[in-house]
Amino acid sequence: MSKILVADDEPHILKLVSFTLSNHGFEIVTACDGGAAVSAAEVELPDLILLDVMMPVMNGYDAARLICENPRTAHIPIVMLSAKSQQREIAEGLDCGASEYICKPFTPKDLVQKVSEILGA
């Protein structure tokens, strides 16, 4: 079973994503801000990280950079989930180390499909 870290400061998004992915057989770990996501990534060593961009303590861009710079977590694929959909914002997310960028709103089906694709599930 693949483990996924989901980081988002909006409780309803965190619940929706967690519920959707757990119903498809993924183990879910959550964080409600960027700093907690960086810590959880190092402790949990998930197979995939889903990061919101706009979060307190540390935004998703900075969290992705730290995760990518840490030798223990650098190999973990990162997917940004964000309402920020301008081309420059997407480019920044990819420049920070994300392998994918999914714009909100997204459908649960599309999320599961993309996660399965990345994990080869």
Buried (B, 14 or more C-beta within 10 A) or exposed (E): EBBBBBBBBBEEBBEBBBEBBEEBEBBBBBBBBBBBBBBBBBEBBBBBBBBBBBBEBBBBBBBBBBBBEEEEBEEBBBBBBBEBEEEEBBEBBBEBBBEBBBBBEEEBEEBBEBBBEBEEB
